[in-house]
């Protein structure tokens, strides 16, 4: 499924959690992209520093659904 920038843009700014190396980390989505048929999100931790591209479906928002 092709995601357009218009469809992905509402997810930018969303806060949620992601499981990284056995830890649940609170994150904020700062950008989105489509790559080889998957949707990726650029995330930043709410506490700490750094950024990482991950598959958007891995991010859990408050209603326990993935961002994409």
C-alpha positions as CSV (number, residue, x, y, z in Angstrom):
1,X,0.0,0.0,0.0
2,X,1.4,3.4,-1.0
3,X,1.3,6.0,1.8
4,X,1.2,9.6,0.6
5,X,2.8,12.5,2.5
6,X,-0.7,13.7,3.2
7,X,-1.7,10.4,4.8
8,X,1.5,10.2,6.9
9,X,1.6,13.8,8.1
10,X,-1.0,13.4,10.9
11,X,1.3,10.9,12.6
12,X,4.1,13.5,12.8
13,X,4.1,14.8,16.4
14,X,2.4,11.7,17.8
15,X,3.8,10.4,21.1
16,X,3.9,6.7,21.9
17,X,6.1,3.9,23.1
18,X,8.4,1.4,21.4
19,X,10.1,-1.7,22.6
20,X,13.9,-1.3,22.0
21,X,16.3,-4.0,23.2
22,X,13.9,-5.1,26.0
23,X,13.1,-1.6,27.2
24,X,9.8,0.3,26.6
25,X,10.8,3.8,25.6
26,X,8.5,6.8,25.3
27,X,9.1,8.5,21.9
28,X,7.8,11.3,19.7
29,X,7.5,10.8,15.9
30,X,9.3,13.7,14.1
31,X,9.2,12.5,10.5
32,X,7.8,9.8,8.3
33,X,8.9,8.1,5.0
34,X,7.9,5.3,2.7
35,X,10.8,2.9,2.0
36,X,10.5,-0.3,-0.1
37,X,6.8,-0.9,0.7
38,X,7.1,-0.1,4.5
39,X,6.4,3.1,6.4
40,X,9.2,4.3,8.6
41,X,9.0,6.8,11.4
42,X,11.9,8.9,12.7
43,X,11.6,8.9,16.5
44,X,13.2,10.7,19.4
45,X,13.0,9.7,23.0
46,X,10.9,12.0,25.3
47,X,13.7,11.8,27.8
48,X,17.3,11.6,26.7
49,X,18.7,12.3,23.2
50,X,19.1,10.7,19.8
51,X,17.0,9.8,16.8
52,X,16.3,6.5,15.0
53,X,14.4,5.4,12.0
54,X,12.1,2.4,12.8
55,X,9.1,0.7,11.1
56,X,6.1,2.8,12.1
57,X,4.0,-0.3,12.9
58,X,6.3,-0.9,15.9
59,X,5.2,2.3,17.7
60,X,2.3,1.9,20.1
61,X,0.2,5.0,20.8
62,X,-2.2,5.4,23.7
63,X,-5.0,3.3,22.1
64,X,-2.5,0.4,21.6
65,X,-2.4,0.7,17.9
66,X,0.5,1.2,15.6
67,X,1.2,4.6,14.0
68,X,0.9,3.4,10.4
